[in-house]
Amino acid sequence: MSQLSPATADYVLSAKAGIESLEYIDDLLREYLLFRGFTSTLQAFESDLEQDRDQGFHADKIVDELLSMARELRVDSLQEYWKYLSFRFFSHLSPKYQRTTKMFEKRLLRLFLVSAAKAGRRHDIRTFMGRHGTELGQQSDWIPWLGLEYIDQPHERPEFEAYFADEWAASLRAALADFMQTVFPAMAVPRILLFDKDRREREALQRKLHIFEEHMRGETKITAHEVGDGSGPVGLVEDHIGPAVVSPRLLPALSTSGRPAELDHTTEPVHTSEPDRAAVHVVPTDEPSSVLRISQEDIFLEHNAGISMAKFSASGELIASYDDESVLRVWAPDPSSTQPKLKNELDFAVTAMAWDRRHTHLLY
């Protein structure tokens, strides 16, 4: 799974905390409406809550509603509710999750067909296939299901056996509930749900203030990782792509004795000779690594989304980076470099990548 950028991770964490506190916020709204004397608005608010199709953003309740519709053979309601969820929630997801939503829709329809077969309701299967059989028949994995109504004891057939097992339905429920829990924080939630974000930002600012106060008294030395403890970039690419590591080409720049610095198996910071250079932690790794410093005047234009993964080539002359919008770029950190650049907009998720040590080839 790709790692989120700090800003995205902070937003998701805040949105999740706000959604989990939804009932508390609903109570605050009731108090506010009563305080303002908006009784008619309060009545409309209570009425909407009783008909809340979002189930208070409780993933388990939404999943149970979907499974009940499938098992009770209310396939029209099932499809209509899934269409609502797709517009309400799934449309906010990255395009790479479209296959996941299609997969869950397919499994819910198959749960309906299995439930109809168990109940001996062949006419429900016939009606469903009469409406959707032509469309579904264009997908090879649906072809065996087109004749389900004509098969006696389908649970004994190898192509259907797994779907009739209770374990399959249980795994479907667990997987769908996990998916729904990741969907909610991906929405653009209102500011009232981000109250926890404001609290954590205040705590981060207080920690920074404490560090600066100690520095002014001469008690501590400020380092990049201390100032950046909390939120916001502090001038290192590692704040966006993971732990700080050292590029083969930049090792001499980090030496304190005029000799090239060497990677060891400790996590002690390497201090530079200049007093204004921040300490950089060296993390043991088998991959070529880098510390790429960006001044406040520089603008990082290689990506438009948070970077989830990045790797230096063996020579240290190129960087391969992958972001949250499934864009893979190969570029040179040196602006004067003549190395060719590459940009690929992928239709699949990248979970790992590495450079060939003998050739300038990127594997992912």
C-alpha positions as CSV (number, residue, x, y, z in Angstrom):
1,M,0.0,0.0,0.0
2,S,1.4,3.4,-0.9
3,Q,2.2,5.8,1.9
4,L,0.2,9.0,2.1
5,S,1.9,12.4,2.1
6,P,2.0,14.1,5.6
7,A,-0.6,16.7,4.5
8,T,-3.0,14.0,3.1
9,A,-2.5,11.7,6.1
10,D,-3.2,14.6,8.5
11,Y,-6.5,15.4,6.6
12,V,-7.6,11.8,6.5
13,L,-6.9,11.4,10.3
14,S,-8.9,14.6,11.0
15,A,-11.8,13.6,8.7
16,K,-12.0,10.2,10.3
17,A,-12.0,11.7,13.8
18,G,-14.8,14.1,12.8
19,I,-16.9,11.3,11.2
20,E,-16.5,9.2,14.3
21,S,-17.8,12.1,16.3
22,L,-20.8,12.7,14.1
23,E,-23.4,12.0,16.8
24,Y,-21.7,14.5,19.1
25,I,-21.8,17.2,16.3
26,D,-25.5,16.4,15.6
27,D,-26.2,17.2,19.3
28,L,-24.3,20.4,19.0
29,L,-26.4,21.4,16.0
30,R,-29.6,20.6,18.0
31,E,-28.4,22.9,20.8
32,Y,-27.5,25.6,18.4
33,L,-30.9,25.5,16.5
34,L,-32.8,25.6,19.8
35,F,-30.6,28.5,21.0
36,R,-31.4,30.4,17.8
37,G,-35.1,29.5,18.0
38,F,-35.1,27.7,14.7
39,T,-37.7,25.1,15.7
40,S,-38.9,24.4,12.2
41,T,-35.4,23.8,11.0
42,L,-34.8,21.5,14.0
43,Q,-37.9,19.5,13.0
44,A,-36.7,19.2,9.5
45,F,-33.3,18.2,10.7
46,E,-34.8,15.4,12.9
47,S,-36.9,14.2,10.0
48,D,-33.9,14.0,7.7
49,L,-31.9,12.0,10.4
50,E,-34.7,9.4,10.6
51,Q,-34.4,8.9,6.8
52,D,-30.6,9.1,6.7
53,R,-29.5,6.9,3.9
54,D,-25.9,7.4,4.9
55,Q,-26.7,5.5,8.2
56,G,-24.8,8.1,10.2
57,F,-21.6,7.1,8.3
58,H,-21.6,3.8,10.1
59,A,-20.0,1.4,7.7
60,D,-21.4,-1.7,9.4
61,K,-25.0,-0.4,9.1
62,I,-24.6,0.4,5.4
63,V,-23.1,-3.0,4.7
64,D,-25.9,-4.8,6.7
65,E,-28.5,-2.9,4.7
66,L,-26.9,-4.0,1.4
67,L,-26.6,-7.6,2.4
68,S,-30.2,-7.6,3.7
69,M,-31.5,-6.3,0.3
70,A,-29.5,-9.1,-1.5
71,R,-30.7,-11.9,0.8
72,E,-34.3,-10.7,0.8
73,L,-34.2,-10.6,-3.0
74,R,-34.9,-6.9,-3.2
75,V,-32.6,-6.6,-6.1
76,D,-34.1,-3.3,-7.4
77,S,-33.6,-1.7,-4.1
78,L,-30.1,-3.1,-3.9
79,Q,-29.1,-1.6,-7.3
80,E,-30.7,1.7,-6.5
81,Y,-28.9,2.0,-3.1
82,W,-25.6,1.0,-4.7
83,K,-26.1,3.7,-7.3
84,Y,-26.7,6.2,-4.6
85,L,-23.6,5.1,-2.7
86,S,-21.6,5.4,-5.9
87,F,-22.7,8.9,-6.5
88,R,-22.5,9.9,-2.8
89,F,-19.1,8.3,-1.9
90,F,-17.3,6.3,-4.5
91,S,-17.2,9.2,-7.0
92,H,-14.8,11.0,-4.7
93,L,-12.2,8.1,-4.9
94,S,-9.2,7.9,-7.1
95,P,-9.9,6.3,-10.5
96,K,-7.7,3.3,-9.5
97,Y,-10.5,2.2,-7.1
98,Q,-13.1,1.9,-9.8
99,R,-12.3,-1.8,-10.3
100,T,-12.8,-2.3,-6.5
101,T,-16.3,-0.8,-6.5
102,K,-17.2,-2.8,-9.6
103,M,-16.0,-6.0,-7.9
104,F,-18.1,-5.4,-4.8
105,E,-21.2,-4.6,-7.0
106,K,-20.7,-7.9,-8.8
107,R,-20.4,-9.8,-5.5
108,L,-23.6,-8.3,-4.1
109,L,-25.5,-9.3,-7.3
110,R,-24.1,-12.8,-7.0
111,L,-25.2,-12.9,-3.3
112,F,-28.7,-12.1,-4.6
113,L,-28.6,-14.9,-7.1
114,V,-27.3,-17.4,-4.6
115,S,-30.0,-16.4,-2.1
116,A,-32.7,-16.8,-4.8
117,A,-31.3,-20.2,-5.7
118,K,-31.3,-21.3,-2.1
119,A,-35.0,-20.2,-1.7
120,G,-36.0,-21.9,-4.9
121,R,-37.1,-18.6,-6.4
122,R,-36.1,-19.4,-10.0
123,H,-38.5,-16.8,-11.4
124,D,-36.5,-14.0,-9.6
125,I,-33.4,-15.3,-11.3
126,R,-35.2,-15.4,-14.6
127,T,-36.5,-11.9,-14.2
128,F,-33.0,-10.6,-13.3
129,M,-31.3,-12.3,-16.2
130,G,-34.0,-11.1,-18.6
131,R,-33.1,-7.5,-17.6
132,H,-29.4,-7.8,-17.3
133,G,-28.3,-11.0,-19.0
134,T,-27.3,-9.5,-22.3
135,E,-25.0,-7.0,-20.6
136,L,-23.6,-9.5,-18.1
137,G,-23.0,-12.0,-20.9
138,Q,-20.3,-9.8,-22.4
139,Q,-18.2,-10.6,-19.3
140,S,-16.7,-14.1,-19.4
141,D,-16.9,-14.7,-15.7
142,W,-20.7,-14.2,-15.8
143,I,-21.4,-16.7,-18.5
144,P,-21.9,-19.7,-16.2
145,W,-24.4,-17.7,-14.2
146,L,-26.7,-17.1,-17.1
147,G,-28.0,-20.6,-16.8
148,L,-28.3,-20.7,-13.0
149,E,-32.1,-21.1,-13.0
150,Y,-31.9,-24.3,-15.0
151,I,-29.3,-26.0,-12.8
152,D,-30.4,-28.5,-10.1
153,Q,-28.3,-28.5,-6.9
154,P,-26.0,-25.6,-8.1
155,H,-24.2,-25.7,-4.7
156,E,-22.6,-28.9,-5.8
157,R,-21.2,-27.5,-9.0
158,P,-17.6,-26.5,-8.8
159,E,-18.2,-23.1,-10.4
160,F,-20.8,-22.1,-7.8
161,E,-19.8,-24.2,-4.7
162,A,-17.7,-21.4,-3.1
163,Y,-20.5,-18.8,-3.4
164,F,-23.0,-21.1,-1.5
165,A,-20.6,-21.4,1.5
166,D,-21.3,-19.3,4.6
167,E,-17.7,-18.3,4.7
168,W,-17.9,-16.5,1.4
169,A,-20.8,-14.3,2.6
170,A,-18.9,-13.5,5.8
171,S,-15.7,-12.6,4.0
172,L,-17.8,-10.3,1.7
173,R,-19.2,-8.5,4.6
174,A,-15.8,-8.0,6.3
175,A,-14.2,-6.8,3.1
176,L,-17.0,-4.4,2.2
177,A,-17.1,-2.9,5.7
178,D,-13.3,-2.3,5.6
179,F,-13.7,-0.6,2.2
180,M,-16.5,1.6,3.3
181,Q,-14.5,2.7,6.3
182,T,-11.7,3.9,4.0
183,V,-14.2,5.7,1.7
184,F,-15.6,8.2,4.2
185,P,-12.4,10.1,5.0
186,A,-11.7,10.5,1.3
187,M,-14.6,12.9,1.0
188,A,-14.3,16.6,1.2
189,V,-15.8,16.9,4.7
190,P,-17.1,20.3,6.1
191,R,-14.9,22.3,8.3
192,I,-17.0,21.5,11.4
193,L,-15.8,17.9,11.1
194,L,-12.1,19.0,11.1
195,F,-12.2,20.3,14.7
196,D,-9.6,17.7,15.7
197,K,-7.2,19.0,13.0
198,D,-7.3,22.4,14.6
199,R,-6.5,20.9,18.0
200,R,-3.5,18.9,16.7
201,E,-2.2,21.9,14.7
202,R,-2.2,24.0,17.9
203,E,-0.4,21.2,19.8
204,A,2.2,21.1,17.0
205,L,2.7,24.9,17.1
206,Q,3.1,24.7,20.9
207,R,5.8,22.1,20.5
208,K,7.6,24.2,17.9
209,L,7.4,27.3,20.2
210,H,8.8,25.3,23.0
211,I,11.8,24.2,20.8
212,F,12.5,27.7,19.7
213,E,12.3,29.0,23.3
214,E,14.8,26.4,24.4
215,H,17.0,27.3,21.5
216,M,16.9,31.0,22.4
217,R,18.0,30.1,25.9
218,G,20.9,28.2,24.4
219,E,19.7,24.8,25.8
220,T,19.2,23.0,22.5
221,K,20.2,22.9,18.8
222,I,17.3,23.1,16.3
223,T,17.3,20.3,13.7
224,A,15.0,19.8,10.7
225,H,13.2,16.8,12.2
226,E,12.5,18.7,15.4
227,V,11.0,21.7,13.7
228,G,9.0,19.5,11.4
229,D,7.5,17.4,14.1
230,G,3.9,18.0,13.6
231,S,2.6,19.5,10.4
232,G,3.9,21.2,7.2
233,P,7.0,20.9,5.1
234,V,10.4,22.0,6.5
235,G,12.5,22.0,3.4
236,L,13.3,18.3,2.9
237,V,11.9,16.2,0.2
238,E,11.8,13.4,2.8
239,D,8.9,15.1,4.5
240,H,6.9,14.1,1.4
241,I,8.4,10.7,0.4
242,G,9.4,9.0,3.6
243,P,12.6,8.7,5.8
244,A,15.7,10.6,5.0
245,V,18.4,8.6,3.3
246,V,21.6,9.6,1.5
247,S,22.3,9.6,-2.3
248,P,25.6,8.1,-3.5
249,R,26.4,11.4,-5.3
250,L,25.7,13.5,-2.2
251,L,27.7,11.5,0.4
252,P,30.8,13.8,0.2
253,A,28.6,16.8,1.0
254,L,27.6,15.3,4.3
255,S,31.2,14.5,5.4
256,T,32.4,16.2,8.5
257,S,36.1,15.5,8.0
258,G,36.7,16.1,4.2
259,R,36.3,12.3,3.6
260,P,33.2,10.9,2.0
261,A,30.7,9.9,4.7
262,E,29.7,6.2,4.8
263,L,26.4,4.6,5.6
264,D,26.6,2.5,8.8
265,H,24.0,0.5,10.6
266,T,23.1,3.2,13.2
267,T,20.5,5.9,13.2
268,E,22.8,8.6,14.7
269,P,22.5,12.0,12.9
270,V,25.4,13.1,10.7
271,H,26.2,16.8,11.6
272,T,27.7,19.1,9.0
273,S,30.4,21.6,9.8
274,E,28.3,24.6,9.0
275,P,26.3,25.8,12.0
276,D,23.2,26.6,9.9
277,R,22.9,23.1,8.3
278,A,20.2,20.9,9.8
279,A,21.1,17.4,11.2
280,V,20.1,14.6,8.9
281,H,19.3,11.1,10.2
282,V,20.9,8.3,8.1
283,V,18.6,5.2,8.0
284,P,20.1,1.8,7.0
285,T,18.7,0.6,3.7
286,D,19.7,-1.7,0.8
287,E,18.5,0.8,-1.8
288,P,20.4,3.8,-3.2
289,S,19.2,6.7,-1.1
290,S,19.2,10.5,-1.0
291,V,18.9,13.7,0.9
292,L,17.7,16.3,-1.5
293,R,17.6,19.8,0.1
294,I,15.2,22.3,-1.3
295,S,15.4,26.0,-0.3
296,Q,12.4,28.1,0.5
297,E,12.8,29.8,-2.9
298,D,12.6,26.5,-4.8
299,I,9.3,25.1,-6.1
300,F,8.9,21.4,-6.5
301,L,7.0,21.0,-9.8
302,E,7.5,17.3,-10.7
303,H,4.2,16.3,-9.1
304,N,0.8,17.8,-8.4
305,A,-0.2,15.4,-5.7
306,G,1.5,13.9,-2.6
307,I,4.5,11.7,-3.3
308,S,4.0,8.2,-1.9
309,M,7.2,6.6,-3.2
310,A,10.6,7.6,-4.6
311,K,13.9,5.9,-5.5
312,F,17.3,7.2,-6.6
313,S,19.0,5.4,-9.5
314,A,22.2,3.5,-8.7
315,S,24.3,6.4,-10.1
316,G,22.3,9.0,-8.1
317,E,21.6,11.0,-11.3
318,L,17.9,10.2,-11.6
319,I,14.9,9.9,-9.3
320,A,11.8,7.8,-9.9
321,S,8.8,9.1,-8.0
322,Y,5.2,8.0,-7.7
323,D,2.3,10.1,-6.4
324,D,-1.2,9.6,-5.0
325,E,-2.7,10.2,-8.5
326,S,-0.9,7.2,-10.0
327,V,1.6,9.4,-11.9
328,L,5.1,8.0,-12.2
329,R,7.9,10.4,-13.1
330,V,11.6,9.9,-13.8
331,W,13.6,13.1,-13.5
332,A,17.0,14.5,-12.5
333,P,17.4,16.6,-9.3
334,D,20.1,18.6,-11.0
335,P,18.4,21.3,-13.2
336,S,21.4,21.4,-15.5
337,S,21.3,17.6,-16.2
338,T,20.8,16.4,-19.7
339,Q,19.2,13.2,-18.6
340,P,15.8,12.5,-20.3
341,K,12.7,12.9,-18.3
342,L,9.7,10.5,-18.3
343,K,6.1,10.9,-17.1
344,N,3.6,8.0,-17.1
345,E,0.0,8.2,-15.9
346,L,-0.7,4.6,-14.9
347,D,-4.0,2.9,-14.7
348,F,-2.9,0.6,-11.8
349,A,-1.4,1.1,-8.4
350,V,2.3,0.8,-7.8
351,T,3.3,-0.8,-4.5
352,A,7.1,-1.2,-5.0
353,M,9.7,-0.1,-7.5
354,A,13.5,-0.5,-7.8
355,W,16.3,0.4,-10.2
356,D,18.4,-2.1,-12.0
357,R,21.9,-1.8,-10.6
358,R,23.6,-2.6,-13.9
359,H,21.4,-0.7,-16.3
360,T,19.3,2.4,-16.0
361,H,16.0,0.4,-16.0
362,L,13.2,1.0,-13.5
363,L,11.2,-2.0,-12.4
364,Y,7.8,-1.6,-10.8
